[in-house]
Amino acid sequence: MPAAPQFAISDLVRELRAIVGPDGVLASESELLAYECDGYTLQRNPPTAVVLPRTTEQVVAVVNLCRRENLPIIPRGAGTSLSGGVLAVDGGVMITLTRMNRLLHLDVRNRRVLVEAGCVNAWVTREASPFGLCYAPDPSSQPACTIGGNIATNSGGPHTLKHGVTTNHVLGFEIVLPDGQVHWLGATPDGCEDVEGYDLRGAAIGCEGMFGIVTRALLRLTPAAVAHKTFLGVFDTVDEASQTVSDIIAAGIVPGALEMMDQLITRALEEAYHFGFPLDAGALLIIELDGLPDGIAAQSTVIEAICHRNGAREVRVAKDDAERAALWKCRKRAFGAIGRLSPNYVTQDGVVPRSQLPVIMRFIRETSERCGLRIPNVFHAGDGNIHPLILYDERDPGQVQRALAAGHDILDKCIELGGSVTGEHGIGVEKIDFMAKQFSTDDLDAMRTLRRVFDPEQRCNPHKMFPGSKRCADFAPRKQAAA
């Protein structure tokens, strides 16, 4: 790990400003407040300085300065991540890429687009849609999250059930290594998609910024669906809705999206957006089919039969594109609506086999009762990627401890059921404790070895993902709560 830096902060700021300009460096206490955490607010620590470069050359210069001074480097996008993946545990220089946000070249003929890492996810589809194309990965934070951040955590989204997560749609990217070298991994903008040799592109996607700083990316575009049919299944219980999810997949149907919301989250959404959700429903399923009209018609009959067989009291169909868009707008604003229920919440990101959805949902309900905290659920039911939102008030230390314990128990249960502790949010600092539970010592050693290939000094986003870091163990509130 990096040794304690020996330098004056004023000298560092002066050199950083010489690289990126006077408006590209944030270093005052008030400026750094916005960068002390990401969407995981239980752990906070400000960086020494934040730098906002506009070019790859500026990123390289900043990285070389950090190398000279033996400073940690923390890559950051929009800060919408949810596991502390951009926390500056030991301070250091946070390289924020939101000013590198251009869409550089839209190649309609070859269905791909070259963007800078700070380009917002939703902007890609906005620019491609006039040509009948889209960028398939659609996280709930799509209007704000950046492509570089999506690459860091291999982001998913409601429509990745059928169309694949980030790694399936990133053809290649430019990365600045912690020693200042610039490399392109994967398919190049002027080349074909097939690349010989090891798939270092795939290895680096999901590395949570520990390999280097992504500056540009070549993305695959997908033809927009010819037709959609979007259902809203209304159920009295979460168990009925969970069983419906398992039965739809077992029938050989893979919808474009298959999302679940329970009663707590539905009530918050209805109060905020007035869509017309039934407030007495125990659970709602959003089921969206896409493709050719004839195929959708045949699958629709099966979908409705499965819903009614599992006790659906109503199956609504979006009557037009406007109603479909309004429904998805509500779903993707679900996390924001939680502010009507609680001053704070922590979002978990466990995964279970689809057949175990009824089991994990019952366990979450039992955990809520046991810890005395409300836990609404809104999640990617089709791929078993659960998102229980544990509500608490950070002003009450007892609630903080119970929220941490509840999240720990839920993730333990996911592993027990044959699942994983993360589907798309990453490990960050939040879930370091679980790595040794999910992976063997040999697995973890292999991961560390791969990391050292890219970052031998482990200065790039240190104290993330891997167990055994004394600094991280000291820093984690889970340890404090248990003391």
Secondary structure, 3 states (H helix, E strand, C coil): CCCCCCCCHHHHHHHHHHHHCHHHEECCHHHHHHHCCCCCCCCCCCCCEEECCCCHHHHHHHHHHHHHCCCCEEEECCCCCCCCCCCCCCCCEEEECCCCCCEEEEECCCCEEEEECCCEHHHHHHHHHHHCEECCCCCCCCCCCEHHHHHHHCCCCCCHHHHCCHHHCEEEEEEECCCCCEEEEECCCCCCCCCCCCCHHHHHCCCCCCCCEEEEEEEECEECCCEEEEEEEEECCHHHHHHHHHHHHHCCCCCCEEEEEEHHHHHHHHHHHCCCCCCCCCEEEEEEEEECHHHHHHHHHHHHHHHHHCCCCEEEECCCHHHHHHHHHHHHCHHHHHHHCCCEEEECCCECCHHHHHHHHHHHHHHHHHHCCCCCEEEEHHHCECCEEEEECCCCHHHHHHHHHHHHHHHHHHHHCCCECCCCCCCCCCCHHHHHHHCCHHHHHHHHHHHHHHCCCCCECCCCCCCCCHHHHHHCHHHHHHC
